[in-house]
Amino acid sequence: MATASHRAFVPKADTIACWQVFWLIPIHRAFPFHWWNSGYCGGVEDLQLREQLPGWTGFPFHSRRIGKPSRGAKCSRLSWPGMTTPAYDLRPLDLSAEGLAQVNTLLRLVFPHATHYSEALLRWQYVDNPDGLAVGYNAWAGEELAAHYVTIPMRALVHGREERGLLSLNTATAPTHQGKGLFTRLAEATYRAGAEQGFGFVVGVANANSTHGFTKKLGFQLVSPLRAMVGIGSLPLRPDGGNVQFAPMHSEAKLRWRTAHPAHVYTLAAQPHMWTVLSPKRMKGARFVLATGLGGAPRLVLRKEKAPALKAWIGLDPSMAWTSSAYLNVPMRLRPSPLNMIFKDLSGAARKLDASKVRMEAIDFDVL
């Protein structure tokens, strides 16, 4: 909702307009590092999904950006009698070098400030993942790549069984093709393909504004808001592991792949009883934790460092004894965009998750 100083004129449905009106909702500046604004988890700005899914007002980790359409860009909402809409051809992902280059070009066009996008990053995400090749669809308008959506495979313990699932990842629509419902069509095609290939679920992390679109438009369950814990000392991880209903599986091959991110350099802090993978990013001086575990450290090719005293952790985990620790959950009112875990069953059994029995941390959803 626009503030008094940023009111936007919204034309009636039958009004012809060749402009788009965007507004700014001020974001809280409590944290110097915008961990909710990561460019590669979700991969679409609020503006993108406002255009693609009516009623959506945001998407994971992307602050609202304001401005007029790019100079020379055509208005996607302009229409008049006799004007034709392009016919879109939905095709499965092309994971060749040429196909990845085309997707990279689209992502860089849609997100010019997300400098981490590269063909190397897409190959790492889409091809090199030890859990399998990416599953997704592209929308083509003739020879032009108009829109893109992708999920990547993961393995998880779900209701006591290990199974393959998908993590919702990048999506983008070219400016001249927004407002055509392409994201919905691509997502639905991707989930059908995933189910046909034997994947049992789709999981993701959505901010508060985009969660409604996932749950109402695409049938996701809102599992729970994620904790955002900040504190001093070792993380309070209990050895019993807690009562877990959903937990991603971390083989050493998967950990080595995940910590070899082309755009980030992680480090490993090993203590006698616990190991911690640390992100280079910080929040108010606190180092973000990518993953942690008990016992001996996994064999990762990472620089070693001493565990910092002040740490920040994002996720859900019933094995964390937060009440007896020196960690506090950041209040929702201080979070610019609270993050929610969402889940969609693809098995046909309409399974739901109990938030108190879910384990998921930053390494599992590509936020840091």
Secondary structure as the mmCIF struct_conf table of DSSP 4:
data_model
#
loop_
_struct_conf.conf_type_id
_struct_conf.id
_struct_conf.beg_label_comp_id
_struct_conf.beg_label_asym_id
_struct_conf.beg_label_seq_id
_struct_conf.end_label_comp_id
_struct_conf.end_label_asym_id
_struct_conf.end_label_seq_id
HELX_RH_3T_P HELX_RH_3T_P1 ALA A 4 HIS A 6
TURN_TY1_P TURN_TY1_P1 ALA A 13 ASP A 14
BEND BEND1 CYS A 18 CYS A 18
HELX_LH_PP_P HELX_LH_PP_P1 PRO A 26 HIS A 28
BEND BEND2 ALA A 30 ALA A 30
BEND BEND3 PRO A 32 PHE A 33
HELX_RH_3T_P HELX_RH_3T_P2 TRP A 35 ASN A 37
BEND BEND4 GLY A 39 GLY A 42
HELX_RH_AL_P HELX_RH_AL_P1 ASP A 46 GLN A 52
BEND BEND5 LEU A 53 LEU A 53
TURN_TY1_P TURN_TY1_P2 PRO A 54 GLY A 55
TURN_TY1_P TURN_TY1_P3 PRO A 60 PHE A 61
HELX_LH_PP_P HELX_LH_PP_P2 LYS A 68 SER A 70
TURN_TY1_P TURN_TY1_P4 ARG A 71 GLY A 72
HELX_LH_PP_P HELX_LH_PP_P3 ALA A 73 CYS A 75
TURN_TY1_P TURN_TY1_P5 SER A 76 ARG A 77
TURN_TY1_P TURN_TY1_P6 PRO A 81 GLY A 82
HELX_LH_PP_P HELX_LH_PP_P4 MET A 83 ALA A 87
STRN STRN1 ASP A 89 PRO A 92
BEND BEND6 SER A 96 SER A 96
HELX_RH_AL_P HELX_RH_AL_P2 ALA A 97 VAL A 110
TURN_TY1_P TURN_TY1_P7 PRO A 112 HIS A 113
TURN_TY1_P TURN_TY1_P8 THR A 115 HIS A 116
HELX_RH_AL_P HELX_RH_AL_P3 GLU A 119 TYR A 126
TURN_TY1_P TURN_TY1_P9 VAL A 127 VAL A 127
BEND BEND7 ASP A 128 ASP A 128
TURN_TY1_P TURN_TY1_P10 PRO A 130 ASP A 131
STRN STRN2 VAL A 135 ALA A 141
TURN_TY1_P TURN_TY1_P11 GLY A 142 GLU A 143
STRN STRN3 GLU A 144 VAL A 158
TURN_TY1_P TURN_TY1_P12 HIS A 159 GLY A 160
STRN STRN4 ARG A 161 THR A 173
HELX_RH_3T_P HELX_RH_3T_P3 PRO A 175 HIS A 177
TURN_TY1_P TURN_TY1_P13 GLN A 178 GLY A 179
BEND BEND8 LYS A 180 LYS A 180
HELX_RH_AL_P HELX_RH_AL_P4 LEU A 182 GLU A 196
TURN_TY1_P TURN_TY1_P14 GLN A 197 GLY A 198
STRN STRN5 PHE A 201 ASN A 207
TURN_TY1_P TURN_TY1_P15 ALA A 208 SER A 210
HELX_RH_AL_P HELX_RH_AL_P5 THR A 211 LYS A 217
BEND BEND9 LEU A 218 LEU A 218
STRN STRN6 GLN A 221 PRO A 225
HELX_LH_PP_P HELX_LH_PP_P5 LEU A 226 LEU A 226
STRN STRN7 ARG A 227 ILE A 232
BEND BEND10 GLY A 233 SER A 234
STRN STRN8 LEU A 237 LEU A 237
TURN_TY1_P TURN_TY1_P16 PRO A 239 ASP A 240
BEND BEND11 GLN A 245 GLN A 245
STRN STRN9 PHE A 246 PRO A 248
HELX_RH_AL_P HELX_RH_AL_P6 GLU A 252 ARG A 258
TURN_TY1_P TURN_TY1_P17 THR A 259 ALA A 260
TURN_TY1_P TURN_TY1_P18 PRO A 262 ALA A 263
STRN STRN10 THR A 267 ALA A 270
BEND BEND12 PRO A 272 HIS A 273
STRN STRN11 MET A 274 MET A 283
TURN_TY1_P TURN_TY1_P19 LYS A 284 GLY A 285
STRN STRN12 ALA A 286 LEU A 294
BEND BEND13 GLY A 295 GLY A 296
HELX_LH_PP_P HELX_LH_PP_P6 ALA A 297 PRO A 298
STRN STRN13 ARG A 303 LYS A 304
HELX_LH_PP_P HELX_LH_PP_P7 LYS A 306 PRO A 308
BEND BEND14 ALA A 309 ALA A 309
STRN STRN14 LEU A 310 LEU A 316
TURN_TY1_P TURN_TY1_P20 PRO A 318 SER A 319
STRN STRN15 MET A 320 MET A 320
HELX_RH_3T_P HELX_RH_3T_P4 TRP A 322 SER A 324
BEND BEND15 SER A 325 ALA A 326
STRN STRN16 TYR A 327 ASN A 329
HELX_LH_PP_P HELX_LH_PP_P8 VAL A 330 PRO A 331
HELX_RH_3T_P HELX_RH_3T_P5 MET A 332 LEU A 334
BEND BEND16 PRO A 336 SER A 337
STRN STRN17 LEU A 339 ASP A 345
BEND BEND17 SER A 347 ALA A 349
HELX_RH_3T_P HELX_RH_3T_P6 ALA A 355 LYS A 357
STRN STRN18 VAL A 358 VAL A 358
STRN STRN19 MET A 360 GLU A 361
HELX_RH_AL_P HELX_RH_AL_P7 ALA A 362 PHE A 365
TURN_TY1_P TURN_TY1_P21 ASP A 366 ASP A 366
#
